[in-house]
Amino acid sequence: MNDELTAELSRIAPVKRDEPMSRHVTFGVGGPADLFVSVKNEEQLREAFVSGKRHGVAVHILGSGSNVLVGDGGIRGLVIDNQHAEIGEPWENGVGPRVRAGSGLSFATLARRMANGGYGGVEWACGIPGSLGGAVVSNAGAYGRSLGDVLISARLTNPDGEVSELSAADLELDYRRSALASGTIGESAVLSVDVRLQKGDAEALKETIRRFDEQRKSAQPTGQNCGSVFKNPPDKAAWEFVDGAGLRGHRIGNAQFSEQHSNFILNLGGATAKDITSLIELAQERIRERTGVEMTPEVAFVGEFE
Ligand SMILES: Cc1cc2nc3c(=O)[nH]c(=O)nc-3n(C[C@H](O)[C@H](O)[C@H](O)COP(=O)(O)OP(=O)(O)OC[C@H]3O[C@@H](n4cnc5c(N)ncnc54)[C@H](O)[C@@H]3O)c2cc1C
Protein backbone atom coordinates (compact mmCIF):
# COMPACT_ATOMS: atom_id res chain seq x y z
CA MET A 1 0.00 0.00 0.00
CA ASN A 2 1.07 3.50 -0.90
CA ASP A 3 3.78 4.66 1.59
CA GLU A 4 3.13 8.32 0.86
CA LEU A 5 -0.54 7.89 1.78
CA THR A 6 0.40 5.99 4.96
CA ALA A 7 2.74 8.81 6.00
CA GLU A 8 0.11 11.45 5.22
CA LEU A 9 -2.58 9.59 7.20
CA SER A 10 -0.22 9.10 10.15
CA ARG A 11 -0.02 12.87 10.48
CA ILE A 12 -3.84 12.97 10.77
CA ALA A 13 -4.60 10.05 13.11
CA PRO A 14 -3.32 6.59 14.16
CA VAL A 15 -2.95 4.17 11.23
CA LYS A 16 -2.74 0.38 11.22
CA ARG A 17 -1.86 -1.96 8.36
CA ASP A 18 -3.63 -5.28 7.72
CA GLU A 19 -6.13 -4.69 10.49
CA PRO A 20 -8.57 -7.64 10.90
CA MET A 21 -12.04 -6.26 10.19
CA SER A 22 -13.60 -9.00 12.32
CA ARG A 23 -12.57 -6.87 15.32
CA HIS A 24 -14.58 -3.90 14.16
CA VAL A 25 -17.91 -5.22 12.89
CA THR A 26 -20.80 -6.61 14.91
CA PHE A 27 -20.90 -9.81 12.81
CA GLY A 28 -17.35 -10.54 13.98
CA VAL A 29 -16.20 -11.75 10.55
CA GLY A 30 -14.06 -10.33 7.76
CA GLY A 31 -10.44 -10.34 6.59
CA PRO A 32 -7.88 -7.54 6.95
CA ALA A 33 -8.09 -3.97 5.70
CA ASP A 34 -4.91 -2.78 3.96
CA LEU A 35 -4.96 0.52 5.85
CA PHE A 36 -7.12 1.41 8.84
CA VAL A 37 -7.20 4.89 10.34
CA SER A 38 -9.20 5.82 13.46
CA VAL A 39 -10.48 9.40 13.41
CA LYS A 40 -11.86 11.20 16.45
CA ASN A 41 -13.20 14.50 15.14
CA GLU A 42 -14.68 16.11 12.08
CA GLU A 43 -11.45 17.58 10.78
CA GLN A 44 -9.64 14.23 10.96
CA LEU A 45 -12.56 12.50 9.23
CA ARG A 46 -12.63 15.04 6.42
CA GLU A 47 -8.85 15.08 5.97
CA ALA A 48 -8.51 11.27 5.97
CA PHE A 49 -11.31 10.96 3.39
CA VAL A 50 -9.80 13.62 1.13
CA SER A 51 -6.33 12.15 1.51
CA GLY A 52 -7.41 8.62 0.55
CA LYS A 53 -9.37 9.89 -2.45
CA ARG A 54 -6.49 12.11 -3.60
CA HIS A 55 -4.19 9.07 -3.59
CA GLY A 56 -6.71 7.15 -5.70
CA VAL A 57 -7.35 4.26 -3.31
CA ALA A 58 -10.75 2.83 -2.46
CA VAL A 59 -12.00 4.51 0.72
CA HIS A 60 -14.52 2.79 2.97
CA ILE A 61 -16.04 4.61 5.94
CA LEU A 62 -16.80 2.41 8.89
CA GLY A 63 -19.33 3.63 11.45
CA SER A 64 -20.21 1.08 14.13
CA GLY A 65 -19.87 -1.79 11.65
CA SER A 66 -23.40 -2.95 12.50
CA ASN A 67 -24.71 -3.15 8.96
CA VAL A 68 -21.78 -4.56 7.00
CA LEU A 69 -20.61 -8.01 6.04
CA VAL A 70 -16.89 -7.86 5.24
CA GLY A 71 -15.57 -10.57 2.90
CA ASP A 72 -13.05 -13.15 4.12
CA GLY A 73 -10.50 -11.63 1.72
CA GLY A 74 -10.68 -8.30 3.56
CA ILE A 75 -10.73 -4.78 2.16
CA ARG A 76 -8.27 -3.39 -0.38
CA GLY A 77 -7.63 0.26 0.23
CA LEU A 78 -8.37 2.48 3.20
CA VAL A 79 -10.91 2.00 5.98
CA ILE A 80 -11.74 5.12 8.00
CA ASP A 81 -12.92 4.09 11.45
CA ASN A 82 -15.24 6.98 12.32
CA GLN A 83 -15.19 7.76 16.01
CA HIS A 84 -16.26 11.38 15.62
CA ALA A 85 -18.85 11.34 18.39
CA GLU A 86 -18.89 15.00 19.41
CA ILE A 87 -22.31 16.33 20.33
CA GLY A 88 -23.42 19.88 21.05
CA GLU A 89 -26.09 21.08 23.46
CA PRO A 90 -29.63 21.19 22.06
CA TRP A 91 -30.61 24.70 21.01
CA GLU A 92 -33.80 26.49 19.95
CA ASN A 93 -34.07 27.98 16.50
CA GLY A 94 -37.56 29.43 16.65
CA VAL A 95 -39.38 26.31 15.42
CA GLY A 96 -38.28 23.99 18.22
CA PRO A 97 -35.18 22.40 19.69
CA ARG A 98 -32.51 20.72 17.59
CA VAL A 99 -29.12 19.15 18.18
CA ARG A 100 -26.00 18.65 16.06
CA ALA A 101 -24.08 15.38 16.53
CA GLY A 102 -20.93 13.94 14.97
CA SER A 103 -21.55 11.19 12.43
CA GLY A 104 -19.66 8.66 14.56
CA LEU A 105 -22.03 8.95 17.53
CA SER A 106 -24.35 5.95 17.84
CA PHE A 107 -28.04 6.59 17.20
CA ALA A 108 -28.82 4.74 20.45
CA THR A 109 -26.51 7.04 22.43
CA LEU A 110 -28.11 10.12 20.90
CA ALA A 111 -31.60 8.84 21.85
CA ARG A 112 -30.59 8.06 25.44
CA ARG A 113 -28.65 11.28 26.02
CA MET A 114 -31.50 13.38 24.69
CA ALA A 115 -34.06 11.51 26.83
CA ASN A 116 -31.91 12.00 29.95
CA GLY A 117 -31.85 15.73 29.20
CA GLY A 118 -35.63 15.89 28.69
CA TYR A 119 -35.65 15.90 24.88
CA GLY A 120 -37.74 13.48 22.87
CA GLY A 121 -38.29 12.87 19.18
CA VAL A 122 -35.64 10.16 18.79
CA GLU A 123 -36.38 7.84 21.74
CA TRP A 124 -37.53 5.11 19.29
CA ALA A 125 -33.87 4.87 18.13
CA CYS A 126 -32.61 3.72 21.56
CA GLY A 127 -31.83 0.22 20.23
CA ILE A 128 -30.13 1.13 16.95
CA PRO A 129 -26.44 0.45 17.57
CA GLY A 130 -25.19 2.05 14.34
CA SER A 131 -23.58 5.46 13.98
CA LEU A 132 -25.50 8.47 12.73
CA GLY A 133 -23.44 8.42 9.51
CA GLY A 134 -24.51 4.82 8.90
CA ALA A 135 -28.07 5.81 9.84
CA VAL A 136 -28.09 8.42 7.06
CA VAL A 137 -26.91 5.82 4.52
CA SER A 138 -29.67 3.29 5.37
CA ASN A 139 -32.23 5.76 6.76
CA ALA A 140 -32.21 3.65 9.92
CA GLY A 141 -35.48 3.30 11.74
CA ALA A 142 -37.57 1.39 14.24
CA TYR A 143 -41.18 1.20 15.43
CA GLY A 144 -42.53 2.94 12.34
CA ARG A 145 -40.13 5.92 12.53
CA SER A 146 -36.90 6.57 10.71
CA LEU A 147 -34.08 9.10 10.71
CA GLY A 148 -35.70 10.83 7.74
CA ASP A 149 -38.63 11.86 9.99
CA VAL A 150 -36.37 13.90 12.27
CA LEU A 151 -33.34 14.81 10.16
CA ILE A 152 -33.12 18.54 9.53
CA SER A 153 -29.89 18.25 7.57
CA ALA A 154 -26.63 16.38 7.27
CA ARG A 155 -23.25 17.92 6.51
CA LEU A 156 -21.20 15.95 3.98
CA THR A 157 -17.79 16.32 2.42
CA ASN A 158 -17.00 15.37 -1.14
CA PRO A 159 -13.61 13.90 -2.16
CA ASP A 160 -12.22 17.43 -2.66
CA GLY A 161 -13.07 18.39 0.91
CA GLU A 162 -15.96 20.67 -0.05
CA VAL A 163 -18.64 20.59 2.63
CA SER A 164 -22.35 20.84 1.80
CA GLU A 165 -25.47 20.70 3.94
CA LEU A 166 -28.26 18.48 2.60
CA SER A 167 -31.87 18.07 3.75
CA ALA A 168 -33.68 14.73 4.16
CA ALA A 169 -35.30 15.36 0.76
CA ASP A 170 -31.91 16.06 -0.88
CA LEU A 171 -30.66 12.80 0.62
CA GLU A 172 -33.71 10.93 -0.81
CA LEU A 173 -34.30 9.14 2.48
CA ASP A 174 -36.79 6.31 2.06
CA TYR A 175 -37.30 2.84 3.57
CA ARG A 176 -33.66 1.68 4.18
CA ARG A 177 -32.53 3.79 1.24
CA SER A 178 -30.71 7.03 0.54
CA ALA A 179 -29.02 8.86 -2.28
CA LEU A 180 -25.73 7.80 -0.68
CA ALA A 181 -26.61 4.10 -0.85
CA SER A 182 -28.02 4.29 -4.38
CA GLY A 183 -25.11 6.40 -5.61
CA THR A 184 -27.28 9.25 -6.94
CA ILE A 185 -25.05 11.65 -5.07
CA GLY A 186 -21.33 11.15 -5.54
CA GLU A 187 -19.06 9.47 -3.04
CA SER A 188 -19.22 11.45 0.20
CA ALA A 189 -18.54 11.18 3.91
CA VAL A 190 -21.25 12.24 6.34
CA LEU A 191 -19.64 14.56 8.89
CA SER A 192 -22.53 15.51 11.20
CA VAL A 193 -26.29 15.50 11.42
CA ASP A 194 -28.81 18.04 12.77
CA VAL A 195 -31.83 16.39 14.32
CA ARG A 196 -35.20 17.88 15.30
CA LEU A 197 -36.17 17.29 18.94
CA GLN A 198 -39.20 17.91 21.14
CA LYS A 199 -39.09 19.13 24.70
CA GLY A 200 -40.42 16.36 26.97
CA ASP A 201 -40.36 14.94 30.45
CA ALA A 202 -37.08 13.10 31.13
CA GLU A 203 -38.68 10.49 33.42
CA ALA A 204 -41.45 9.69 30.92
CA LEU A 205 -38.92 9.47 28.07
CA LYS A 206 -36.67 7.15 30.08
CA GLU A 207 -39.70 4.96 30.83
CA THR A 208 -40.53 4.80 27.10
CA ILE A 209 -36.94 3.73 26.41
CA ARG A 210 -37.15 1.08 29.09
CA ARG A 211 -40.25 -0.35 27.38
CA PHE A 212 -38.52 -0.32 23.96
CA ASP A 213 -35.51 -2.09 25.52
CA GLU A 214 -37.76 -4.81 26.95
CA GLN A 215 -39.52 -5.25 23.63
CA ARG A 216 -36.21 -5.66 21.81
CA LYS A 217 -34.83 -8.02 24.42
CA SER A 218 -37.78 -10.37 24.01
CA ALA A 219 -37.86 -10.15 20.19
CA GLN A 220 -34.22 -10.11 19.11
CA PRO A 221 -31.30 -12.45 19.75
CA THR A 222 -28.06 -11.25 21.30
CA GLY A 223 -24.59 -12.25 20.14
CA GLN A 224 -22.71 -11.48 16.94
CA ASN A 225 -25.11 -10.41 14.19
CA CYS A 226 -25.90 -7.44 11.96
CA GLY A 227 -29.56 -6.89 12.84
CA SER A 228 -32.06 -7.59 10.06
CA VAL A 229 -30.48 -9.41 7.13
CA PHE A 230 -33.19 -8.72 4.53
CA LYS A 231 -35.29 -5.63 3.90
CA ASN A 232 -39.02 -6.20 4.39
CA PRO A 233 -40.75 -6.76 1.03
CA PRO A 234 -43.81 -4.48 0.58
CA ASP A 235 -46.58 -6.69 2.00
CA LYS A 236 -45.01 -9.04 4.50
CA ALA A 237 -42.16 -9.07 7.00
CA ALA A 238 -38.87 -10.59 5.82
CA TRP A 239 -38.82 -13.08 8.72
CA GLU A 240 -42.10 -14.59 7.48
CA PHE A 241 -40.47 -15.34 4.12
CA VAL A 242 -37.45 -16.94 5.82
CA ASP A 243 -39.82 -19.02 7.96
CA GLY A 244 -41.89 -19.96 4.91
CA ALA A 245 -38.71 -21.26 3.28
CA GLY A 246 -38.16 -23.54 6.29
CA LEU A 247 -34.93 -21.79 7.27
CA ARG A 248 -35.57 -20.72 10.87
CA GLY A 249 -32.64 -22.21 12.80
CA HIS A 250 -30.92 -23.41 9.61
CA ARG A 251 -27.14 -23.58 9.99
CA ILE A 252 -24.25 -23.50 7.51
CA GLY A 253 -20.78 -23.78 9.02
CA ASN A 254 -20.85 -21.53 12.07
CA ALA A 255 -23.61 -19.22 10.90
CA GLN A 256 -27.29 -19.77 11.66
CA PHE A 257 -30.65 -18.14 11.01
CA SER A 258 -31.73 -17.31 14.55
CA GLU A 259 -34.35 -19.54 16.18
CA GLN A 260 -35.66 -16.46 17.99
CA HIS A 261 -35.91 -14.08 15.00
CA SER A 262 -35.47 -15.66 11.61
CA ASN A 263 -34.43 -12.43 9.83
CA PHE A 264 -31.26 -12.43 11.96
CA ILE A 265 -28.17 -14.49 11.12
CA LEU A 266 -25.94 -15.31 14.07
CA ASN A 267 -22.22 -15.90 14.02
CA LEU A 268 -22.11 -18.81 16.46
CA GLY A 269 -18.34 -18.33 16.85
CA GLY A 270 -15.75 -18.63 14.11
CA ALA A 271 -18.22 -18.14 11.23
CA THR A 272 -16.77 -17.02 7.90
CA ALA A 273 -18.28 -14.49 5.53
CA LYS A 274 -18.71 -17.46 3.18
CA ASP A 275 -20.93 -19.24 5.77
CA ILE A 276 -23.08 -16.12 5.99
CA THR A 277 -23.34 -15.44 2.24
CA SER A 278 -24.21 -19.12 1.71
CA LEU A 279 -27.16 -18.75 4.10
CA ILE A 280 -28.26 -15.50 2.43
CA GLU A 281 -28.08 -17.05 -1.05
CA LEU A 282 -29.90 -20.19 0.07
CA ALA A 283 -32.75 -18.09 1.48
CA GLN A 284 -32.92 -15.95 -1.65
CA GLU A 285 -33.06 -19.04 -3.90
CA ARG A 286 -35.70 -20.86 -1.88
CA ILE A 287 -37.90 -17.77 -1.47
CA ARG A 288 -37.61 -16.93 -5.18
CA GLU A 289 -38.64 -20.50 -6.12
CA ARG A 290 -41.57 -20.61 -3.69
CA THR A 291 -42.97 -17.11 -3.95
CA GLY A 292 -41.27 -15.29 -6.84
CA VAL A 293 -40.19 -12.61 -4.36
CA GLU A 294 -36.63 -11.26 -4.65
CA MET A 295 -35.23 -10.70 -1.15
CA THR A 296 -32.93 -7.67 -0.93
CA PRO A 297 -30.23 -7.78 1.73
CA GLU A 298 -30.29 -4.87 4.19
CA VAL A 299 -26.68 -5.56 5.16
CA ALA A 300 -24.00 -4.01 2.92
CA PHE A 301 -21.36 -6.34 1.40
CA VAL A 302 -17.88 -4.84 1.59
CA GLY A 303 -14.49 -6.09 0.42
CA GLU A 304 -13.37 -9.31 -1.23
CA PHE A 305 -15.55 -12.42 -1.21
CA GLU A 306 -14.31 -15.55 -2.97
C1 LIG B 1 -28.41 -5.78 17.12
C2 LIG B 1 -28.71 -4.85 15.97
C3 LIG B 1 -29.93 -4.20 15.91
C4 LIG B 1 -30.21 -3.35 14.83
N1 LIG B 1 -31.42 -2.71 14.81
C5 LIG B 1 -31.70 -1.87 13.79
C6 LIG B 1 -32.97 -1.18 13.74
O1 LIG B 1 -33.81 -1.30 14.62
N2 LIG B 1 -33.18 -0.37 12.69
C7 LIG B 1 -32.27 -0.19 11.69
O2 LIG B 1 -32.53 0.59 10.76
N3 LIG B 1 -31.07 -0.83 11.71
C8 LIG B 1 -30.77 -1.66 12.73
N4 LIG B 1 -29.57 -2.30 12.75
C9 LIG B 1 -28.62 -2.13 11.65
C10 LIG B 1 -27.63 -0.96 11.83
O3 LIG B 1 -27.44 -0.62 13.20
C11 LIG B 1 -28.07 0.27 11.04
O4 LIG B 1 -28.19 -0.01 9.68
C12 LIG B 1 -27.07 1.42 11.23
O5 LIG B 1 -27.61 2.59 10.68
C13 LIG B 1 -25.72 1.14 10.58
O6 LIG B 1 -24.80 2.11 11.04
P1 LIG B 1 -23.25 1.76 11.21
O7 LIG B 1 -22.58 2.95 11.75
O8 LIG B 1 -23.08 0.50 11.96
O9 LIG B 1 -22.86 1.55 9.69
P2 LIG B 1 -21.73 0.59 9.13
O10 LIG B 1 -22.19 -0.83 9.24
O11 LIG B 1 -20.42 0.93 9.72
O12 LIG B 1 -21.75 1.03 7.60
C14 LIG B 1 -22.92 0.83 6.80
C15 LIG B 1 -22.73 1.59 5.48
O13 LIG B 1 -22.77 2.99 5.75
C16 LIG B 1 -21.58 3.63 5.29
N5 LIG B 1 -21.22 4.70 6.24
C17 LIG B 1 -21.12 4.60 7.59
N6 LIG B 1 -20.79 5.79 8.12
C18 LIG B 1 -20.68 6.67 7.09
C19 LIG B 1 -20.35 8.06 6.99
N7 LIG B 1 -20.06 8.80 8.07
N8 LIG B 1 -20.33 8.63 5.76
C20 LIG B 1 -20.63 7.90 4.64
N9 LIG B 1 -20.92 6.58 4.67
C21 LIG B 1 -20.95 5.97 5.88
C22 LIG B 1 -20.54 2.52 5.26
O14 LIG B 1 -19.49 2.84 4.38
C23 LIG B 1 -21.38 1.32 4.83
O15 LIG B 1 -21.55 1.31 3.44
C24 LIG B 1 -29.25 -3.16 13.82
C25 LIG B 1 -28.02 -3.80 13.89
C26 LIG B 1 -27.74 -4.64 14.95
C27 LIG B 1 -26.40 -5.33 15.02
The ligand as an SDF file (V2000), in Angstrom:
LIG
                    3D

 53 58  0  0  0  0  0  0  0  0999 V2000
  -28.4130   -5.7750   17.1220 C   0  0  0  0  0  0  0  0  0  0  0  0
  -28.7060   -4.8490   15.9690 C   0  0  0  0  0  0  0  0  0  0  0  0
  -29.9300   -4.1960   15.9080 C   0  0  0  0  0  0  0  0  0  0  0  0
  -30.2080   -3.3480   14.8310 C   0  0  0  0  0  0  0  0  0  0  0  0
  -31.4200   -2.7090   14.8060 N   0  0  0  0  0  0  0  0  0  0  0  0
  -31.6970   -1.8730   13.7940 C   0  0  0  0  0  0  0  0  0  0  0  0
  -32.9680   -1.1820   13.7440 C   0  0  0  0  0  0  0  0  0  0  0  0
  -33.8070   -1.2960   14.6180 O   0  0  0  0  0  0  0  0  0  0  0  0
  -33.1840   -0.3710   12.6880 N   0  0  0  0  0  0  0  0  0  0  0  0
  -32.2710   -0.1890   11.6930 C   0  0  0  0  0  0  0  0  0  0  0  0
  -32.5320    0.5870   10.7610 O   0  0  0  0  0  0  0  0  0  0  0  0
  -31.0730   -0.8300   11.7140 N   0  0  0  0  0  0  0  0  0  0  0  0
  -30.7740   -1.6560   12.7290 C   0  0  0  0  0  0  0  0  0  0  0  0
  -29.5700   -2.3030   12.7530 N   0  0  0  0  0  0  0  0  0  0  0  0
  -28.6230   -2.1250   11.6550 C   0  0  0  0  0  0  0  0  0  0  0  0
  -27.6290   -0.9630   11.8310 C   0  0  0  0  0  0  0  0  0  0  0  0
  -27.4380   -0.6220   13.1990 O   0  0  0  0  0  0  0  0  0  0  0  0
  -28.0660    0.2720   11.0430 C   0  0  0  0  0  0  0  0  0  0  0  0
  -28.1930   -0.0100    9.6780 O   0  0  0  0  0  0  0  0  0  0  0  0
  -27.0720    1.4250   11.2310 C   0  0  0  0  0  0  0  0  0  0  0  0
  -27.6110    2.5880   10.6840 O   0  0  0  0  0  0  0  0  0  0  0  0
  -25.7170    1.1360   10.5810 C   0  0  0  0  0  0  0  0  0  0  0  0
  -24.8030    2.1110   11.0420 O   0  0  0  0  0  0  0  0  0  0  0  0
  -23.2550    1.7550   11.2080 P   0  0  0  0  0  0  0  0  0  0  0  0
  -22.5780    2.9460   11.7530 O   0  0  0  0  0  0  0  0  0  0  0  0
  -23.0840    0.5000   11.9630 O   0  0  0  0  0  0  0  0  0  0  0  0
  -22.8640    1.5530    9.6930 O   0  0  0  0  0  0  0  0  0  0  0  0
  -21.7280    0.5860    9.1330 P   0  0  0  0  0  0  0  0  0  0  0  0
  -22.1940   -0.8270    9.2420 O   0  0  0  0  0  0  0  0  0  0  0  0
  -20.4210    0.9320    9.7210 O   0  0  0  0  0  0  0  0  0  0  0  0
  -21.7540    1.0300    7.6020 O   0  0  0  0  0  0  0  0  0  0  0  0
  -22.9160    0.8260    6.7990 C   0  0  0  0  0  0  0  0  0  0  0  0
  -22.7320    1.5870    5.4820 C   0  0  0  0  0  0  0  0  0  0  0  0
  -22.7660    2.9940    5.7530 O   0  0  0  0  0  0  0  0  0  0  0  0
  -21.5760    3.6280    5.2950 C   0  0  0  0  0  0  0  0  0  0  0  0
  -21.2160    4.6960    6.2380 N   0  0  0  0  0  0  0  0  0  0  0  0
  -21.1200    4.5970    7.5850 C   0  0  0  0  0  0  0  0  0  0  0  0
  -20.7900    5.7940    8.1200 N   0  0  0  0  0  0  0  0  0  0  0  0
  -20.6810    6.6690    7.0860 C   0  0  0  0  0  0  0  0  0  0  0  0
  -20.3540    8.0590    6.9860 C   0  0  0  0  0  0  0  0  0  0  0  0
  -20.0570    8.8020    8.0710 N   0  0  0  0  0  0  0  0  0  0  0  0
  -20.3280    8.6300    5.7600 N   0  0  0  0  0  0  0  0  0  0  0  0
  -20.6270    7.9020    4.6390 C   0  0  0  0  0  0  0  0  0  0  0  0
  -20.9200    6.5830    4.6700 N   0  0  0  0  0  0  0  0  0  0  0  0
  -20.9480    5.9710    5.8760 C   0  0  0  0  0  0  0  0  0  0  0  0
  -20.5380    2.5200    5.2630 C   0  0  0  0  0  0  0  0  0  0  0  0
  -19.4860    2.8350    4.3820 O   0  0  0  0  0  0  0  0  0  0  0  0
  -21.3800    1.3220    4.8320 C   0  0  0  0  0  0  0  0  0  0  0  0
  -21.5500    1.3100    3.4370 O   0  0  0  0  0  0  0  0  0  0  0  0
  -29.2460   -3.1570   13.8170 C   0  0  0  0  0  0  0  0  0  0  0  0
  -28.0160   -3.8030   13.8890 C   0  0  0  0  0  0  0  0  0  0  0  0
  -27.7360   -4.6440   14.9480 C   0  0  0  0  0  0  0  0  0  0  0  0
  -26.3970   -5.3260   15.0170 C   0  0  0  0  0  0  0  0  0  0  0  0
  1  2  1  0
  2  3  1  0
  2 52  2  0
  3  4  2  0
  4  5  1  0
  4 50  1  0
  5  6  2  0
  6  7  1  0
  6 13  1  0
  7  8  2  0
  7  9  1  0
  9 10  1  0
 10 11  2  0
 10 12  1  0
 12 13  2  0
 13 14  1  0
 14 15  1  0
 14 50  1  0
 15 16  1  0
 16 17  1  0
 16 18  1  0
 18 19  1  0
 18 20  1  0
 20 21  1  0
 20 22  1  0
 22 23  1  0
 23 24  1  0
 24 25  2  0
 24 26  1  0
 24 27  1  0
 27 28  1  0
 28 29  2  0
 28 30  1  0
 28 31  1  0
 31 32  1  0
 32 33  1  0
 33 34  1  0
 33 48  1  0
 34 35  1  0
 35 36  1  0
 35 46  1  0
 36 37  1  0
 36 45  1  0
 37 38  2  0
 38 39  1  0
 39 40  1  0
 39 45  2  0
 40 41  1  0
 40 42  2  0
 42 43  1  0
 43 44  2  0
 44 45  1  0
 46 47  1  0
 46 48  1  0
 48 49  1  0
 50 51  2  0
 51 52  1  0
 52 53  1  0
M  END
$$$$
